[in-house]
Amino acid sequence: MKKSRFSDSQIVAILKQHEAGVPVAELSREHNVSTALIYQWRSKFGGMDASLMKRLKELGRRTPV
């Protein structure tokens, strides 16, 4: 899987800007990502903080015994 250009805290910061009222089109231009990616992040990580995102990713990486 391709590694993201953005860290968990950067994604959370972008989503917080969106929650504060910044339009998605403006965020996508500013961070050089598609609007669809911002909506994907919002559906996947909306309402989380960086520590919860890290925990979610750790749970996803675990392999069954």
N, C-alpha and C positions, 0 to 999 in steps of 0.2 A: 504494500500500500504506500502511496506517495505521502511524504511528510508535508505537513501544512507549513505555509510560510508564516503563519501567525501562531503565537503562543496562546495558551488558555487565557491568560490575563488580557492579552490584546483583543481576543474575541469578545470577552466579557465587556471590555471598555467600549468596543464598537456597538454592542447591543445596548449598553447603557445610554449611549448617545442617541440611539434610535428611540429608546423609551422616553428620553427627554424631549423628543419632538423633532429631531433632525430627520429630514426625508431620506428614504432608502436610496433614491437616485443620487443624492449628494454624498452620502456615505460611500456608495460604490465608486464614485469618481475619486473621492479623496483617498481611498485605500486601494484603488485599482483592482477591484473584484467585481464580479457580476452581481446584479441585484438578486438573482436567484440564489446565489451563495449566502447572501445576508439573510434571506428568508429561510434557507435550510438551517443556518446557525440558530435563527430565532426559534424554529420549531424543535430543534434538538436541544439547545442550551438555554432557552428563554427562562428567565427567573432564577438561574443558577449564579453562584459566585465561583471564583477560580478554584477554590478548594473542592467544591462539589464536582466541577468538571474533571478535575484531576482524579478524584475517586471513581467517577463513572468510567473514565478511560482505563484505569487500573483494573476494574472489574471486567472490562471487555477483553483485556489482554490475558487474563488467567486461562490456563489450559486445564481441562478436566483431568483428573488422576485416573 
